[in-house]
Amino acid sequence: PGGSILGTAVQNVSSHFQISQASAYVVNVNMWMALENQHWKTESFRLQLLSKLREANVNNSINTSDAENKVFQAASSKEEYLTNMAKLILALEIKDFREVRKFCGD
């Protein structure tokens, strides 16, 4: 991979340890997956979902920032975070406030 920091790191690892290009590719994929698995914790990723939550909250039924933060704090993985955010958004859209309260703690 040319030019990227990750690509340069992989090239440095492969030349230092004299591993094959295929092995370097596996290292590259594993490093990318590790970075991607942490991306859900970034502010920019969370703001995208907060925006979707705000769109679903047309009646201003909940404090969306607090709700997103509670879902985030309770999540131990990207999958859990995304699943619970989707459930919360859907519950707001169909006005299932009993379900909404499960995520908001109200």
N, C-alpha and C positions, 0 to 999 in steps of 0.2 A: 504494500500500500504506500503510495507516494505522498510525501509532504505532511501527513498528519503526525501529530505527536505520538499517537498510539502506533502508527506504522513505523515511525523511527524507533520507538521502544522495541518493537518486535524485531526489527532489523538488527538492533544492537544485541538483543538477547540471542538471536540466531547466529550472529557472527561470533559472539563471545563463547557460546557453548557449542558452536559448530553443529547445530541441529539442522535437519532437512527443512526444506521450504514447507513441506506438508506439516511438519511438527510446528513450525513457526506459525502457520495458518491456524492450527488448533489453539496455540497460545493466544493468538490474536482474537479468535472467536471467544475464547474463555474470558479474556480481559474485557472484551466488549460486553459480554453478557453480565459480567460482574458490575460494570459501570451502569448498564441499562437497568439492572435490578435495583440500583440505588437511585435512579433518576426520579422515581415516583416520590421521593422525599424532598425534591427541590421545590422552591417557592414557585417557579414558573409552571411546573407540572400541576401543582396544587391549585394555582390560580385559574388554570384552564377548567378544572373541575368545579371550582367555586363559581365560575361564570355560568356553567351549566346549571348549577344548583340555584343560582339567583334567577335564572330564566324560568325555572320550574316553580319558584316561590312567588307567583304572581299576586297572591293576596297578602304578601308579607306576613305569613303565618309564623315564621321562625326567624331567628337571627342566623343567617346563613354562614357567617364567619365562625360563630360558635359551634354550629352544627358540623361544619366541615372539620374543624379542629378536633371535636370529640371523636368523629369517625377516624381521623388520622391518628390520634393518640391511641385509640383502641386497636388499630391495625398492626399486625406483626409482619405483614407482607404486602407486596404490591397487589396481589390477587385479592386479598381480604379487603384492602382499602377500596379498590375499584368495585368490587362486588357490593360492598356496603354503601358506597356513594351512589351506585346505580339503583339500589333498592330505595334509598332515601329520595332520590330524584323522582323515581316512579311513584312512590307513595305520595309525594307532593302533587304530582301531576294528576293522580286519580283521587286526590283529597282523602287519603286514608290516614287520618291524623293519629289514630291509634298506633299505626306502624311508624309514623314520623316520630312520635314520642319515644319509641324504642331507641332511636338513634340520637335524639336530642337530650334525652335524660330529663325531660320536663314532666 
